[in-house]
Amino acid sequence: MSMRVRGATFAAGLCTAAVLAFSSPTIAGTSYSESVIGTFENSNGLEPTLGTPAFDDFSHPVGVTAEGGTSNAGVIYEAVGPGELNALWSFSGSYPDGQALPSSPINYKGTIFGVSTSALWAIIPDESNFQIVYSFFDHQQAAPNAGVIADGKGNFYGTNGDTIYELTAKSNYQKYKALYTLNGTTDGHIPTSELVRDKTGNLYGVTTYGGDFTNCQPGCGTVFKVTPRGAFSVLCAFTGGSDGGWPIGGLVMDKQGNLYGTTSSGGTTGAGAIYEAPAGGGCKTLYSFGGTIAHPKVDASNPEATLTLIGSTLYGTSAGGGHGIGGTVFSYRIGSRKDNLLWSFCEGGGGNCTDGQASYSGLMNFGGALIGTTAAGGDVNPNGPCGNSGCGTVFELTPQ
């Protein structure tokens, strides 16, 4: 798909100029600069959390916040250029569009698709024509948990309640098919992130709860697989110990079919872990984070976002840890013994986090630049809508 650019000129990074720019010290031989592309001001969204933005056909990031907007029910936003962060749609908080869900939208053939608490929606950013595609509310079905993914034929796959479902393109997305419903216990409970799909049509996902109840009363979470015929299997059940527990971010798959993700808790210090679910089955811990008060290593802590895989390196964010305990952007080369901190938000601590603070978002790869969001920081004006905390940012991290 060719990427057209309107307004600002985007090159190796997203912006030719930035609202705010910062530089980090050299870490592991590579220095990075951070640019704040835009700040949230309530009317254009508020405190973005889970989910990875999607590029529209103009190479502009489009994402969702669960708060802010005209009804404080969330916003679909678009970052169209330096300092220009616009609301494409404000959710009403009631029928038919519901409340925005912190999740990852997708670009399918120029249209951005996403979910709210009551519906699958679609919007073409250049035209701002918001539509309800499928109403879970009208069909008296559970609310979605996360965004959808698409196969080569345009069929969509997602989760609502404890069900993995398909919406078929031939039915104009009006035919809902339950592929499998988790039992809520040993299968896992509450799949909170987007699914991934392999070449043969198998779907993979994580649940935050359920699985092994030995050390976690609601269960420590699972990694699961569903075949096109609806056969279900648990690839691994976390115990909450050194293997990690309570995964929130989803999975990323390499070319060999191996899966990678993070847990928000557990590991050797309780700050979470990076794990691999090999194509042959099972799970193994690759790295345990250490950026906690009890284990004050300068490191990421308790990640909740889905990782991004570029080559053989995983990139992610955390809301905690770092030099100023304001969150991080980190990388981990698969097979190595440690991660690298690429950026520490709010490094000085004590507020005034103009570069952003607390990132729960996945990262977008734009020619080697990494684009994501923070849930706080940015415009830390005491007279602003979020005061000295700031309402969050869209940021770009660029290797120097």
C-alpha angles and dihedrals in degrees: 000000000000116000115226120198126210129184107353121042114242120199131158089339129031099259134041086203132017137210092232128006130194135179128216128209118260109281120189090344098307128091123206136199124208125212125191104223094186143341129228116241102180095256090067094038139298135238103342112212130166122020140060119253119237129225116243121212090276093057090252119141113244119191147151136248120195093215138042130046130100094313098028087243096116141275142242103225136190127202102212100171146326109333093352111115110159136187112236094181137004115209118230098217090231140067129345104016098024124188123328114257120220097242145114119282120206134216110228113179094330097314122105113224126192143146138250129190089278111023154024106247137191134201136174103215096210090054101030091215103155117198137181105231100178129004117215087183093057090051092048091239130146118273118265119263099203144353127291133255126210134223125213092275094052097255113147128223128194147132134260122177104332094326129108106211143182128215110199123224092214090063091050084250094299096112110084115194121187105217095183138343117214117232090230093236124054093008090055133256132246111009098213103182140053120283126241125218131208129214094270094052100259114147124217131191147148135243122210094214139027127047111087114025098181097102101012120053093206088041127260097254138259145235111226143185131210121190123215087259091055099255108153131205136170110231093191141345116215119230100201091243129096089324091062134240145227102031112201103167118073134240134279122201130213126212092270093055096254114145128219132192146142136247120221093218141020125044120123094307102029092250095110135261146239112240139185126217102197120215088250092060139261129071134257132191114243101178139359119215120229109189099120133119090245090049102031098191112144096251143113117284135208100346118204102176131095113256125243118224119211113173105314095333128095119212126197148152137233133199092216139040129043130108094306097029086244096119135270151235109227141176132209124193107216110251096022126116100233144029129237125231107227095178139005114204120222089007095179093053123207096092127282089110098170091160091057136265136230113013119204095163133105118241129250119217113224109174092316095317115115119222125192145132139256125212094220141018127051110098100034095173109149087220093049126102093267099030119213092342094067125216097253139268147243104230139185125210115200128187113233 
